[in-house]
Amino acid sequence: MENFLLLATVYLTLMIVAVPLAVRLGLGSVLGYLTCGILLGPLVNLTGSDLDALQHFAELGVALMLFLIGLELEPRSLWQMRRKLVGFGAAQIVGTTLLLAAIAILFGLSWQAALVVGMILSLSSTAIVLQTLTEKGLMRTNGGRSAFSVLLTQDIAVILMIALMPLLAPFPHRNGASQHGDEYIGEVFMAKLPGWAGTLITLAAVGSVILLGQFAIRPIFRFVISARLREMETAMALLIVVGIASLMILVGLSPALGTFLAGVMLAGSEFRHELESQIEPFKGLLLGLFFITVGAGMDLQLLLEKPVPILGITAALIGTKALVVGIIARMTKMGRTDRSLFTLSLAQAGEFGFVLIAYAVSLAILPKSLAEGFLLVIALSMLVTPLLFIIHGQIRRRLNEKAGNDTPSDDIDEQQPIIIAGVGRFGQAVNRLVTMSGFQTTVLDHDLKVIQVMRRFGFKGYFGDPTRPEILAAAGLDTAGILVAALDNPAANLKLISYARERRPDLHIICRARDRVDVYRLYAAGANDIVRELFDSSLRAGRYVLENAGVSEYEAAELEKIFYRLDRAALRDLAELWKPDVPLEQNTEYVKRSQELNKTLESALINRFAAPTDEFPPDGKDEQKQPETQPENKRSGEG
């Protein structure tokens, strides 16, 4: 027990230091976990002989992740992906396998061993790729969805590979071999069955998962929830995943595939969000533990002994897979940004390679010495994956910049007294209200597609970067009376306002803000009216809550007005204490003043209907402030 607790303490300490540091450096959490594993395994050797058992336990994290992904996909969505599953996935597996097998034959491997190596290395890392896609918000892009389709096809293909390998083994090893060893009763049982019986049992297992997810799990979960014991709900959620994973292992299938199918069957259930909330913490920790075991399993001694061959094979593997995937992406006419994501995210080997290499060694297809080298190549390629995503980010940034520079800005042929910079959801609503009220506006946006859609609906707009001085000059900044800064990028918005205020001290600037800190920056830059994106809609939602909690409509509306007025005044008060280089929670004066203002606001709301009405002046009359830097122009701060 003492050794276990000490080891757990070391693991957790390294995780909470290395992972947040890697995230803050922009490297992603996966690289942080892999670094922890390298420190614990090859460098410090704290994992000992328990690494294999720990890795099998940590693989449950991959099954949990696939279950949660399945919960986001209804069967109809999965059916809509069938072309990508069959097209992209099959093309990638077959193309990569054949090309890698051909290269392996050139280096002297038998065609059987070369084919097995090609199959193993054609697989990519489901765990690392999906985790990184989710972290970076790329899962909903076309490239991200296509990569997911290929990964799912690969998980299914593992079953076929396991079935095919015994046929490629030397004759004495073709029967009764187990990928894990004789202690796994289910695999021994399946190996002794005739082919048709094994196929029937496999289909029955998959059918059982589908039927359980569709008909059995819902009433059982409903029964467990009726007990109103939170820990029982957690136990039920884990039982679903662990039970299905065990069933899949017993029939020689991928546990991740089984849990994914169960998740898909439960995607439309009323318990979906409850299951997600129960499993998410376990998924994160176990998946992190899995990445740690990958790093800990790396044989750095072999790398030091043969650095050139190992690194050369790793680079060749990544290059070959990127070539095949890139050709598939180009043939399907995928956009350049999506093509970059699709190509680089699938260029590594995967965690299933560890299992399949062990299976190939047990069948005597691969010699142990060669297998150890390939295990290191797989681990190194997985270690490089976060860096490939960073390269994709750089490529995407350059493509966006190039797209912006390649398309010439529009010639602005008229100047209006109101300039609206940015016509996303925020700017569109402002522009529609103003123009339909009879006023003329000059609309600018750096997104050509947005401008084209706008014109299609009968609104006039100009393509150009509103932060560029020449574009603002052409739009009439020197003669305009009002500027609405509604750019999506806070940094660009701040740049626009700073330049406009410096150029035109008398210009009235209205702008959007993302949060309180953004408000303070924009206020300091010289904005007159600052509107937090979600502030008004949040107040309206709060008013509905009050009305449904028993407060009359009139009282709820009055409370909303008071909160609106006093919160705006408080925000301007706090803006004077804000320090750009100090986080809010570390600014002692700011925190103290914020607490005082919160108490004042709470007292005002509670005592509203107990006090005479005239204690609360009409909206806005107590708020206006005359900044010392701009005595001729009132600034209302934030709304």
C-alpha positions in Angstrom: 0.0 0.0 0.0 2.8 2.4 0.9 4.5 1.9 -2.5 1.3 2.3 -4.3 0.5 5.6 -2.5 4.0 6.9 -3.1 3.9 6.0 -6.8 0.4 7.6 -7.1 1.7 10.8 -5.4 4.6 11.0 -7.9 2.3 10.4 -10.9 -0.2 13.1 -9.8 2.5 15.6 -8.9 4.2 15.3 -12.3 0.8 15.5 -14.0 -0.3 18.7 -12.3 3.1 20.4 -13.1 3.9 19.2 -16.6 0.5 19.1 -18.2 -0.7 22.7 -17.4 2.8 23.9 -18.3 2.6 22.2 -21.7 -0.9 23.6 -22.3 0.3 27.1 -21.4 3.2 26.8 -23.9 0.7 25.8 -26.6 1.9 22.2 -26.9 -1.3 20.6 -25.7 -1.9 18.2 -22.8 -0.9 15.1 -24.6 2.7 16.1 -24.9 2.7 17.0 -21.2 1.5 13.5 -20.4 4.0 11.9 -22.7 6.8 13.9 -21.0 5.6 12.7 -17.6 5.9 9.1 -18.9 9.4 9.6 -20.2 10.5 11.0 -16.9 8.9 8.2 -14.9 10.0 5.4 -17.2 13.2 5.6 -19.2 14.8 8.4 -17.1 13.9 7.6 -13.5 12.6 4.0 -13.9 9.7 4.3 -11.3 7.2 2.2 -13.3 9.1 -1.1 -12.7 7.6 -4.4 -13.8 4.0 -3.2 -13.5 4.0 -1.1 -16.7 2.2 -3.7 -18.8 -0.6 -4.1 -16.2 -0.8 -0.4 -15.8 -1.1 0.1 -19.6 -3.9 -2.4 -19.9 -5.7 -0.6 -17.1 -5.1 2.8 -18.7 -6.5 1.6 -22.1 -9.9 1.9 -20.4 -9.5 5.6 -20.9 -9.6 5.1 -24.7 -12.8 3.1 -24.3 -14.3 5.8 -22.1 -13.3 8.5 -24.7 -15.0 6.5 -27.6 -18.1 6.0 -25.4 -18.4 9.8 -24.9 -17.8 10.4 -28.6 -20.5 7.9 -29.4 -22.9 9.8 -27.1 -22.5 12.8 -29.4 -23.4 10.8 -32.5 -26.9 9.5 -33.2 -27.2 6.4 -35.6 -28.5 8.8 -38.3 -25.3 10.9 -38.0 -23.2 7.7 -38.2 -25.1 6.6 -41.3 -24.4 10.0 -42.9 -20.7 9.4 -42.4 -20.8 6.0 -44.2 -19.1 7.4 -47.3 -16.2 8.8 -45.3 -16.0 5.6 -43.3 -15.8 3.4 -46.3 -14.1 5.8 -48.7 -11.5 7.8 -46.7 -10.9 5.0 -44.1 -10.5 2.1 -46.5 -8.4 4.1 -48.9 -6.1 5.2 -46.2 -5.6 1.7 -44.6 -5.1 -0.1 -48.0 -2.9 2.6 -49.5 -0.7 3.0 -46.5 -0.4 -0.8 -45.9 0.6 -1.6 -49.4 3.1 1.3 -49.7 4.7 0.5 -46.3 4.8 -3.2 -47.1 6.6 -2.5 -50.4 9.2 -0.4 -48.6 9.6 -3.2 -46.0 10.2 -5.8 -48.7 12.9 -3.6 -50.2 14.7 -3.8 -46.9 14.7 -7.5 -46.9 11.5 -8.6 -45.0 9.5 -11.5 -46.2 6.2 -10.5 -47.8 4.3 -11.9 -44.9 6.2 -9.9 -42.3 6.2 -6.8 -44.6 2.4 -7.0 -44.9 2.0 -7.3 -41.2 4.3 -4.3 -40.6 2.3 -2.3 -43.2 -1.0 -3.2 -41.5 0.3 -2.3 -38.0 1.8 1.0 -39.0 -1.2 2.0 -41.1 -3.1 2.6 -37.9 -3.1 6.0 -36.3 -3.5 7.0 -32.6 -7.2 7.4 -31.8 -6.5 8.5 -28.3 -4.0 11.3 -29.1 -5.7 12.6 -32.3 -9.2 12.8 -30.8 -8.0 14.3 -27.6 -6.1 17.0 -29.4 -8.9 17.7 -31.9 -11.3 18.2 -29.0 -8.9 20.4 -27.1 -8.2 22.7 -30.0 -11.9 22.9 -31.1 -11.2 21.2 -34.5 -13.6 18.3 -34.1 -16.4 20.0 -36.0 -14.2 21.1 -39.0 -14.4 19.1 -42.2 -10.8 18.0 -41.7 -11.5 16.9 -38.1 -14.7 15.0 -39.0 -12.8 13.2 -41.9 -9.9 12.3 -39.5 -12.5 10.9 -37.0 -14.0 8.8 -39.8 -10.7 7.3 -40.7 -9.9 6.6 -37.0 -13.2 4.8 -36.5 -12.6 2.7 -39.7 -9.2 1.8 -38.4 -10.6 0.6 -35.1 -13.0 -1.7 -37.1 -10.1 -2.8 -39.3 -8.1 -4.0 -36.2 -10.6 -6.9 -36.0 -9.8 -8.0 -39.6 -6.1 -7.6 -39.0 -6.3 -9.9 -35.9 -8.2 -12.4 -38.0 -5.8 -12.3 -40.9 -2.5 -12.5 -39.0 -2.7 -16.2 -38.1 -3.0 -17.0 -41.8 0.3 -15.1 -42.4 2.2 -17.0 -39.6 4.5 -20.0 -40.1 2.5 -23.2 -40.0 3.4 -24.4 -36.5 2.1 -21.1 -35.0 -1.2 -20.8 -36.8 -3.5 -22.4 -34.3 -4.2 -21.6 -30.8 -2.1 -18.4 -30.5 -3.3 -15.7 -28.2 -2.3 -12.1 -28.5 -2.1 -11.8 -24.8 -1.3 -15.2 -23.5 -3.1 -18.4 -22.4 -4.4 -16.7 -19.2 -7.0 -14.9 -21.3 -9.7 -17.5 -21.3 -11.9 -15.8 -23.8 -9.2 -15.6 -26.5 -8.2 -19.3 -26.0 -11.9 -20.2 -26.3 -12.3 -18.2 -29.5 -9.1 -19.7 -31.0 -10.4 -23.2 -30.6 -13.7 -22.6 -32.3 -14.2 -23.2 -36.1 -14.2 -20.0 -38.2 -18.0 -20.0 -38.7 -18.7 -20.3 -34.9 -16.2 -17.5 -34.1 -17.9 -15.3 -36.6 -21.4 -16.0 -35.2 -20.2 -15.3 -31.6 -18.6 -12.0 -32.8 -21.8 -10.9 -34.5 -23.8 -11.9 -31.5 -21.6 -9.8 -29.2 -21.9 -6.7 -31.4 -25.7 -7.3 -31.7 -25.9 -7.7 -27.9 -24.2 -4.3 -27.4 -26.7 -2.7 -29.8 -29.7 -4.3 -28.2 -28.5 -3.5 -24.7 -27.9 0.2 -25.6 -31.3 0.4 -27.3 -33.6 -1.4 -24.9 -32.0 -2.6 -21.6 -29.7 0.2 -20.3 -32.4 2.9 -20.3 -34.8 1.2 -17.9 -31.9 0.0 -15.7 -30.5 3.5 -15.5 -34.0 4.9 -14.7 -34.2 2.4 -11.8 -30.8 3.4 -10.5 -31.6 7.2 -10.7 -34.8 6.6 -8.7 -32.6 5.7 -5.7 -31.3 9.3 -5.7 -27.7 8.2 -4.8 -25.1 10.0 -6.8 -22.5 7.3 -6.3 -24.9 4.6 -7.7 -25.3 6.7 -10.9 -21.5 6.9 -11.2 -21.3 3.1 -10.6 -23.9 2.5 -13.3 -22.1 4.7 -15.9 -18.8 2.8 -15.2 -20.6 -0.6 -15.3 -21.8 0.2 -18.9 -18.4 0.9 -20.2 -16.4 -1.7 -18.2 -19.0 -4.4 -18.9 -19.1 -3.8 -22.7 -15.3 -3.5 -22.9 -15.0 -6.9 -21.1 -17.5 -8.5 -23.5 -15.6 -7.2 -26.5 -12.3 -8.5 -25.2 -13.8 -12.0 -24.5 -14.7 -12.3 -28.2 -11.4 -10.8 -29.4 -12.8 -7.4 -30.5 -11.7 -3.9 -29.7 -13.2 -2.7 -26.4 -13.1 0.9 -27.8 -15.3 -0.2 -30.7 -17.9 -1.8 -28.4 -18.1 1.2 -26.1 -18.4 3.5 -29.1 -21.4 1.5 -30.4 -23.0 1.6 -27.0 -22.6 5.4 -26.9 -24.2 5.7 -30.3 -27.2 3.7 -29.1 -27.6 6.0 -26.1 -27.0 9.3 -28.0 -30.7 10.1 -28.2 -31.6 9.0 -24.6 -32.6 11.3 -21.8 -29.6 10.1 -19.8 -27.0 11.3 -22.3 -25.9 14.4 -20.4 -25.9 12.5 -17.1 -23.7 9.8 -18.4 -21.3 12.4 -19.9 -21.0 14.2 -16.5 -20.4 11.0 -14.6 -17.7 9.5 -17.0 -15.8 12.7 -18.1 -13.5 12.9 -15.0 -12.6 9.2 -15.2 -12.0 9.5 -19.0 -9.6 12.5 -18.5 -7.5 10.8 -15.8 -7.4 7.3 -17.4 -6.6 8.8 -20.8 -3.8 10.8 -19.2 -2.5 7.7 -17.5 -2.6 5.9 -20.9 -0.4 8.6 -22.5 2.0 8.4 -19.5 2.4 4.6 -20.0 3.2 5.3 -23.7 6.0 7.6 -22.7 7.2 5.3 -20.0 7.3 2.3 -22.4 9.8 4.0 -24.7 13.2 2.2 -24.9 15.6 5.2 -24.9 18.5 2.9 -24.5 17.7 1.4 -28.0 17.4 4.9 -29.3 20.8 5.9 -28.0 22.3 2.8 -29.5 20.8 3.2 -32.9 19.6 6.8 -33.3 20.0 7.1 -37.0 18.0 4.0 -38.1 15.2 4.6 -35.5 14.8 8.3 -36.2 15.1 7.7 -39.9 12.3 5.0 -39.9 10.1 7.3 -37.7 10.5 10.2 -40.2 9.9 7.9 -43.2 6.8 6.5 -41.5 5.4 10.0 -40.9 6.3 11.1 -44.4 4.8 8.0 -46.0 1.5 8.2 -44.1 1.3 12.0 -44.8 1.8 11.3 -48.5 -1.0 8.8 -48.7 -3.4 10.8 -46.6 -2.6 14.0 -48.5 -3.3 12.3 -51.8 -6.7 11.1 -50.5 -7.5 14.6 -49.3 -6.5 16.2 -52.6 -8.6 13.6 -54.6 -11.6 14.5 -52.5 -11.0 18.2 -53.2 -10.7 19.1 -49.5 -9.8 22.7 -48.7 -6.2 23.5 -48.0 -6.7 24.1 -44.3 -8.8 21.0 -43.8 -6.3 19.0 -46.0 -3.4 20.1 -43.7 -5.4 19.1 -40.6 -6.5 15.7 -42.1 -3.0 14.9 -43.3 -0.9 15.8 -40.3 -3.3 14.4 -37.7 -3.2 10.9 -39.2 0.6 10.8 -39.9 1.6 8.9 -36.8 1.3 5.2 -35.7 -1.3 4.2 -33.1 -1.7 2.6 -29.7 -3.2 -0.6 -31.3 0.2 -1.1 -32.8 1.5 -2.2 -29.4 -1.1 -4.9 -29.2 -0.7 -6.1 -32.8 3.1 -6.2 -32.6 2.9 -8.4 -29.5 0.4 -10.6 -31.3 2.8 -10.8 -34.4 5.7 -11.8 -32.1 3.6 -14.6 -30.5 2.8 -15.9 -34.0 6.5 -15.8 -34.9 5.8 -13.4 -37.8 8.2 -10.8 -36.5 11.4 -11.5 -34.6 11.5 -9.9 -31.1 14.5 -7.7 -31.9 12.7 -6.2 -34.9 9.5 -5.8 -32.9 11.3 -3.8 -30.2 12.5 -1.4 -32.8 9.0 -0.9 -34.2 7.6 -0.4 -30.7 10.0 2.5 -30.3 9.1 3.9 -33.7 5.4 3.8 -32.9 6.0 5.6 -29.5 8.2 8.2 -31.1 5.7 8.9 -33.9 3.0 9.4 -31.2 5.3 11.7 -29.3 5.7 13.9 -32.4 1.9 14.2 -33.0 1.3 17.3 -30.8 4.1 19.0 -32.8 2.4 18.1 -36.0 -0.7 19.9 -34.8 1.4 22.9 -34.0 2.7 22.8 -37.6 -0.9 22.6 -38.8 -1.7 25.7 -36.8 1.2 27.6 -38.5 0.0 26.4 -41.9 -3.6 27.5 -41.2 -2.4 30.9 -40.0 -0.3 31.5 -43.1 -3.1 30.3 -45.4 -5.5 32.7 -43.8 -3.0 35.6 -44.0 -2.3 34.7 -47.7 -6.0 34.5 -48.5 -6.5 37.9 -47.0 -3.6 39.4 -48.8 -4.3 37.8 -52.2 -7.9 39.2 -52.4 -7.8 43.0 -53.1 -9.9 45.2 -50.9 -13.0 46.8 -52.4 -13.0 50.3 -53.7 -15.2 52.3 -51.3 -17.3 54.6 -53.5 -19.3 56.4 -50.8 -18.8 57.7 -47.3 -21.6 57.7 -44.7 -21.8 59.3 -41.2 -21.9 55.8 -39.5 -19.1 53.2 -40.0 -19.7 49.6 -38.9 -16.6 47.6 -38.8 -17.4 43.8 -38.6 -20.7 42.3 -39.6 -20.8 39.0 -37.7 -23.9 38.2 -35.6 -23.3 41.3 -33.5 -22.6 43.8 -36.3 -25.4 42.4 -38.5 -28.0 43.1 -35.8 -26.7 46.7 -35.3 -26.6 47.3 -39.0 -30.1 46.1 -39.7 -31.6 48.2 -36.9 -29.8 51.3 -38.0 -30.4 51.0 -41.7 -34.1 50.0 -41.3 -34.5 53.1 -39.1 -33.6 55.3 -42.1 -29.9 55.9 -41.5 -27.0 55.2 -44.0 -24.0 53.1 -43.0 -20.6 52.1 -44.4 -20.0 48.5 -43.6 -16.5 46.9 -43.5 -15.4 43.4 -42.9 -12.3 41.4 -43.6 -14.2 38.2 -44.4 -15.1 38.1 -48.1 -17.7 35.4 -47.7 -19.6 37.4 -45.1 -19.7 40.4 -47.4 -20.9 38.3 -50.3 -23.7 36.8 -48.2 -24.7 40.3 -47.1 -24.9 41.5 -50.6 -27.0 38.5 -51.6 -29.6 39.6 -49.0 -29.6 43.2 -50.3 -27.3 44.9 -47.9 -24.3 46.9 -49.1 -20.9 46.2 -47.6 -17.2 46.5 -48.5 -14.4 43.9 -48.2 -11.3 45.2 -46.4 -9.4 45.0 -43.2 -11.0 47.7 -40.9 -7.7 47.9 -38.9 -5.8 49.3 -41.9 -5.6 53.1 -41.8 -6.0 53.4 -45.6 -9.3 51.4 -45.5 -10.6 53.5 -42.7 -9.7 56.7 -44.5 -11.5 55.5 -47.6 -14.5 54.7 -45.5 -14.7 58.3 -44.3 -13.2 58.1 -40.8 -12.2 61.8 -41.0 -15.8 62.9 -41.5 -17.9 60.2 -39.8 -19.7 60.9 -36.6 -20.1 57.3 -35.2 -17.8 54.2 -35.4 -19.2 50.8 -34.4 -16.3 48.5 -33.7 -17.8 44.9 -33.8 -14.8 42.8 -34.9 -14.7 39.2 -33.7 -11.1 39.4 -32.7 -10.6 41.4 -29.4 -7.1 42.3 -30.3 -8.2 43.7 -33.7 -11.1 45.5 -32.1 -8.7 47.2 -29.6 -6.3 48.1 -32.4 -9.1 49.7 -34.4 -10.4 51.7 -31.5 -6.9 52.9 -30.4 -6.2 54.2 -33.9 -9.6 55.8 -34.4 -9.4 57.6 -31.1 -6.0 58.9 -31.8 -7.1 60.1 -35.3 -10.4 61.5 -34.2 -10.7 62.6 -30.5 -14.3 63.8 -31.2 -15.5 60.6 -32.8 -18.2 58.6 -30.9 -17.0 55.0 -30.7 -19.4 52.2 -29.8 -17.9 48.7 -29.5 -18.5 45.1 -28.4 -16.5 43.5 -25.6 -16.1 39.8 -24.8 -15.7 40.1 -21.0 -14.9 42.5 -18.2 -11.2 42.6 -18.8 -12.0 43.4 -22.5 -14.2 46.2 -21.3 -11.4 47.7 -19.3 -9.0 47.6 -22.2 -11.5 49.2 -24.6 -12.4 51.9 -22.0 -8.7 52.7 -21.6 -8.3 52.9 -25.4 -11.1 55.5 -25.7 -14.4 53.8 -26.4 -17.5 55.7 -25.5 -20.2 52.9 -25.3 -19.0 49.4 -24.6 -21.4 46.5 -24.8 -20.6 43.1 -23.4 -21.7 40.4 -25.9 -23.9 38.4 -23.5 -24.8 41.1 -20.9 -28.2 42.1 -22.1 -29.3 38.6 -23.0 -28.2 37.4 -19.6 -30.2 40.1 -17.8 -33.3 39.1 -19.8 -32.8 35.4 -18.9 -32.4 36.5 -15.2 -35.6 38.4 -15.4 -37.4 35.4 -16.7 -36.0 33.4 -13.8 -37.3 36.0 -11.3 -40.8 36.0 -12.9 -41.0 32.2 -12.7 -39.7 32.2 -9.1 -42.7 34.2 -7.9 -41.7 37.8 -8.6 -44.3 39.9 -10.5 -43.4 41.0 -14.1 -43.2 44.6 -12.9 -40.9 43.9 -10.0 -38.7 41.7 -12.1 -38.4 44.4 -14.8 -37.5 47.0 -12.1 -34.9 44.7 -10.5 -33.4 44.2 -14.0 -33.2 47.9 -14.5 -31.5 48.5 -11.2 -29.0 45.7 -11.7 -28.3 47.1 -15.2 -27.7 50.6 -14.0 -25.6 49.9 -10.9 -23.5 47.2 -12.6 -22.6 49.6 -15.3 -21.7 52.2 -12.8 -19.7 49.7 -10.8 -17.8 48.6 -13.9 -16.7 52.1 -14.6 -15.6 52.5 -11.0 -13.6 49.3 -11.2 -12.0 50.3 -14.5 -10.0 53.0 -12.6 -8.5 50.3 -10.4 -7.7 47.8 -13.2 -4.1 47.2 -14.0 -3.2 45.6 -17.4 -0.3 43.5 -16.1 -2.0 42.2 -12.9 -4.7 39.4 -13.0 -8.0 40.6 -11.4 -7.8 38.1 -8.5 -4.3 39.3 -7.6 -5.3 43.0 -7.6 -6.0 43.6 -4.0 -7.6 47.1 -4.4 -9.8 45.8 -7.2 -11.0 42.7 -5.2 -11.8 44.8 -2.2 -13.7 47.4 -4.2 -15.5 44.7 -6.1 -16.7 43.1 -2.9 -18.0 46.5 -1.6 -19.8 47.2 -4.8 -21.4 43.7 -4.8 -22.8 44.3 -1.3 -24.1 47.7 -2.4 -25.8 46.1 -5.4 -27.3 43.3 -3.4 -28.7 45.8 -0.8 -30.2 47.9 -3.6 -32.0 44.9 -5.1 -33.3 43.5 -1.8 -34.5 46.9 -0.6 -36.0 48.1 -3.9 -39.6 47.7 -3.0 -39.1 48.5 0.7 -37.8 52.0 -0.1 -39.5 55.0 -1.7 -39.3 55.0 -5.5 -37.5 58.3 -5.7 -34.4 56.9 -4.1 -33.6 55.3 -7.4 -33.2 57.9 -10.2 -34.3 57.2 -13.7 -32.1 54.9 -15.8 -28.8 56.4 -16.8 -29.1 59.7 -14.9 -26.7 58.8 -12.2 -24.2 57.1 -14.4 -22.7 59.6 -16.8 -19.1 60.4 -16.2 -16.9 63.2 -17.6 -13.5 61.8 -18.2 -10.7 64.2 -17.6 -9.0 63.3 -20.9 -12.1 64.0 -23.0 -14.2 66.8 -21.3 -16.1 67.4 -24.6 -17.3 63.8 -25.0 -19.4 61.8 -22.5 -18.5 58.1 -22.2 -21.0 55.7 -20.8 -18.5 53.0 -20.3 -20.4 49.7 -20.7 -23.9 48.4 -21.3 
